[in-house]
Amino acid sequence: MSNVKETKECLEFVLRFAEATDRALQDGKFSFLDLPTFMPVMMLFNDALDGAKQIGTEMASMGEAEKAELHAVIETLNLKNPKHDEIAEESLKVMASVVKLIGMIREAKK
């Protein structure tokens, strides 16, 4: 089993969400016709959210093999000039912010 399983799930969700958003906005607007673009992405959200708190632990013990696994996730986007480390770092920051925001909202509802 991968030592960065949870990190990969979070990375994949954020990347797929960003990619779907980019695709939906190609025509300059977002409409209900774009919703099917997001359905497969949203199916990834639960797994990403469930393991998000383990990212720090996984990242702390990440070696070159695990880094290559994360780069492979980014490669699936077929970018012309990917900046793997920056894309991974920014994606994981986004997921950490989402997890934090969910926690803040839950706490505020109590």
MARPAKOL-920953 format. One record per residue (C-alpha): residue in three letters; x, y, z; residue number from 1. Coordinates in steps of 0.02 Angstrom, whole numbers, padded with zeros to 5 digits. Each point is the difference from the previous one (the first is absolute). Layout:
! residues N
+--------+--------+--------+--------+-----+
| residu |     c1 |     c2 |     c3 | num |
+--------+--------+--------+--------+-----+
|    Ala |      X |      Y |      Z | NUM |
...
+--------+--------+--------+--------+-----+
//
This chain:
! residues 110
+--------+--------+--------+--------+-----+
| residu |     c1 |     c2 |     c3 | num |
+--------+--------+--------+--------+-----+
|    Met |  00000 |  00000 |  00000 |   1 |
|    Ser |  00059 |  00174 | -00038 |   2 |
|    Asn |  00075 |  00107 |  00137 |   3 |
|    Val | -00087 |  00151 | -00076 |   4 |
|    Lys | -00172 | -00074 | -00034 |   5 |
|    Glu | -00096 |  00138 |  00088 |   6 |
|    Thr |  00108 |  00136 | -00075 |   7 |
|    Lys | -00027 | -00072 | -00174 |   8 |
|    Glu | -00189 | -00003 |  00026 |   9 |
|    Cys | -00001 |  00181 |  00055 |  10 |
|    Leu |  00114 |  00053 | -00141 |  11 |
|    Glu | -00107 | -00091 | -00128 |  12 |
|    Phe | -00161 |  00079 |  00064 |  13 |
|    Val |  00068 |  00178 | -00001 |  14 |
|    Leu |  00081 | -00020 | -00171 |  15 |
|    Arg | -00157 | -00076 | -00075 |  16 |
|    Phe | -00108 |  00137 |  00076 |  17 |
|    Ala |  00115 |  00135 | -00069 |  18 |
|    Glu |  00002 | -00086 | -00170 |  19 |
|    Ala | -00190 | -00016 | -00003 |  20 |
|    Thr | -00019 |  00182 |  00049 |  21 |
|    Asp |  00118 |  00054 | -00138 |  22 |
|    Arg | -00095 | -00106 | -00126 |  23 |
|    Ala | -00169 |  00068 |  00059 |  24 |
|    Leu |  00060 |  00179 | -00017 |  25 |
|    Gln |  00071 | -00022 | -00176 |  26 |
|    Asp | -00151 |  00090 | -00071 |  27 |
|    Gly |  00016 |  00141 |  00127 |  28 |
|    Lys | -00148 | -00050 |  00108 |  29 |
|    Phe | -00057 | -00136 |  00117 |  30 |
|    Ser | -00173 | -00077 | -00024 |  31 |
|    Phe | -00099 | -00153 |  00049 |  32 |
|    Leu |  00063 | -00081 | -00161 |  33 |
|    Asp |  00171 | -00008 |  00082 |  34 |
|    Leu | -00060 | -00104 |  00148 |  35 |
|    Pro |  00036 | -00170 | -00082 |  36 |
|    Thr |  00182 |  00054 | -00012 |  37 |
|    Phe |  00007 |  00005 |  00190 |  38 |
|    Met | -00090 | -00163 |  00040 |  39 |
|    Pro |  00151 | -00117 | -00016 |  40 |
|    Val |  00105 |  00125 |  00097 |  41 |
|    Met | -00121 |  00009 |  00143 |  42 |
|    Met |  00005 | -00189 |  00016 |  43 |
|    Leu |  00183 |  00022 |  00052 |  44 |
|    Phe | -00038 |  00128 |  00136 |  45 |
|    Asn | -00049 | -00119 |  00141 |  46 |
|    Asp |  00162 | -00101 | -00012 |  47 |
|    Ala |  00102 |  00159 | -00012 |  48 |
|    Leu | -00085 |  00077 |  00151 |  49 |
|    Asp |  00010 | -00159 |  00105 |  50 |
|    Gly |  00189 | -00009 | -00013 |  51 |
|    Ala |  00044 |  00184 | -00007 |  52 |
|    Lys |  00059 |  00007 |  00181 |  53 |
|    Gln |  00133 | -00132 | -00037 |  54 |
|    Ile |  00086 |  00103 | -00135 |  55 |
|    Gly |  00124 |  00080 |  00120 |  56 |
|    Thr |  00057 | -00168 |  00066 |  57 |
|    Glu |  00016 | -00071 | -00175 |  58 |
|    Met |  00094 |  00151 | -00064 |  59 |
|    Ala |  00121 | -00005 |  00147 |  60 |
|    Ser |  00058 | -00174 | -00047 |  61 |
|    Met | -00009 |  00021 | -00188 |  62 |
|    Gly |  00148 | -00059 | -00102 |  63 |
|    Glu |  00039 |  00008 | -00185 |  64 |
|    Ala | -00112 | -00148 | -00042 |  65 |
|    Glu | -00150 |  00082 |  00083 |  66 |
|    Lys |  00040 |  00166 | -00083 |  67 |
|    Ala |  00000 | -00091 | -00167 |  68 |
|    Glu | -00174 | -00069 |  00040 |  69 |
|    Leu | -00065 |  00177 |  00026 |  70 |
|    His |  00085 |  00058 | -00160 |  71 |
|    Ala | -00087 | -00142 | -00092 |  72 |
|    Val | -00169 |  00066 |  00057 |  73 |
|    Ile |  00046 |  00171 | -00069 |  74 |
|    Glu |  00061 | -00078 | -00163 |  75 |
|    Thr | -00176 | -00064 | -00035 |  76 |
|    Leu | -00049 |  00180 | -00036 |  77 |
|    Asn |  00112 | -00002 | -00155 |  78 |
|    Leu |  00071 |  00172 |  00035 |  79 |
|    Lys |  00127 |  00067 | -00122 |  80 |
|    Asn |  00118 |  00067 |  00132 |  81 |
|    Pro | -00051 | -00066 |  00171 |  82 |
|    Lys |  00079 |  00070 |  00157 |  83 |
|    His | -00032 | -00157 |  00101 |  84 |
|    Asp |  00056 |  00059 |  00170 |  85 |
|    Glu | -00090 |  00167 | -00010 |  86 |
|    Ile | -00160 | -00079 | -00065 |  87 |
|    Ala |  00003 | -00133 |  00136 |  88 |
|    Glu |  00037 |  00126 |  00136 |  89 |
|    Glu | -00136 |  00120 | -00054 |  90 |
|    Ser | -00127 | -00141 | -00019 |  91 |
|    Leu |  00033 | -00064 |  00175 |  92 |
|    Lys | -00013 |  00176 |  00071 |  93 |
|    Val | -00171 |  00014 | -00081 |  94 |
|    Met | -00057 | -00164 |  00077 |  95 |
|    Ala |  00068 |  00050 |  00171 |  96 |
|    Ser | -00098 |  00163 | -00013 |  97 |
|    Val | -00159 | -00093 | -00046 |  98 |
|    Val |  00020 | -00118 |  00148 |  99 |
|    Lys |  00032 |  00148 |  00115 | 100 |
|    Leu | -00151 |  00093 | -00067 | 101 |
|    Ile | -00113 | -00151 |  00023 | 102 |
|    Gly |  00060 | -00015 |  00180 | 103 |
|    Met | -00032 |  00185 |  00032 | 104 |
|    Ile | -00176 | -00012 | -00070 | 105 |
|    Arg | -00037 | -00157 |  00102 | 106 |
|    Glu |  00065 |  00085 |  00157 | 107 |
|    Ala | -00101 |  00158 | -00034 | 108 |
|    Lys | -00160 | -00102 | -00014 | 109 |
|    Lys |  00017 | -00070 |  00177 | 110 |
+--------+--------+--------+--------+-----+
//
